């Protein structure tokens, strides 16, 4: 009996393409696949090959879960922090840059009048009178008649309105010199800076007035600062215009497009022409800007020498309000300090000038205490719309550092009150000056025997010129 051959078991699991297949025409035993050459394959799930895992991550991959999440958080934290800082710093930097462009204006090439000799004005308008009889403070001249016995505090009167279509009568005595550029300040010689405080009210038509005018002389070698306040009602000769109040120079310049630099330029030229000193730079600030500066510093401390009240303090909406200050040392915010510096109905213009200098010194002291000089860019971004100067940023920093080296006892304030008398002309109030004495004081401030140190007590009142009636010109 023929032995039956058991057929070889075929591997039916994923046969290879080159594996011989049995032909149905032949017996199965003629085309076997030896088991030794065809290993059995089992069903199994195999992981596909991928990119090799970095060695530092193998442990994390094995540990999985929370540690992977923690690692991702730690890795993303610095990036998130940097992004957050940039989102804050970039807008601040852009804002500070735009504010700096508004604050630091390019110095203009302008005419200087410090060497021009003019006849002192005695009447507003027209050509300056050549023969003017000047009386000392509180003493009437022989042509004016006796002075009244009562003291009349100056009351606000409208300033001669500047208009763009009527430039006024040009002076016949002043010959404009050739325009010269500003000399660069090296920080080694005395420099004169004109401080202008303007009252820019919301909704007011036309340019504002410069009711605060202070000449600041800085001597970096002697480490000394001198401040000379100019009352706004002082009768002066304005170059290219006529004799009128000194605070009219700023709006005249703002309305005249032919004057390079506008109001600050004409205000500086007016001071040069009348006082015979060269104004090197200017710094202008409005009321809102001064309030912002003081509030940014956290307020200032002022010693009010006596009771100060004003029932007709002007408001922004052209109304009036009542203010009252009790004597003594007190902390003031920006709004209160500005009111303290501006009021004048109770003690007159000259004491107001002294209070304005007192506020400036208090701001200086606060700057030194708070160290805000290191935060100058942030401060500039806060006051960019309210401050303007032709000092460069480097010069401002140099002056700020110099201010840290100057002691308060080396800061002096001066007054021109002894060389003025008051007159009412055409129903307008004016201060008429003894210009020989005024020029001598302005040109030799360190030699002024009446200079007061910043550390001296503030004891009002000082001078109250008595206004006298003047015949209509």
Order of alpha helices (4+ residues) and beta strands (2+ residues): alpha-alpha-beta-beta-beta-beta-beta-alpha-alpha-beta-alpha-beta-beta-beta-beta-alpha-alpha-alpha-beta-alpha-beta-beta-beta-alpha-beta-beta
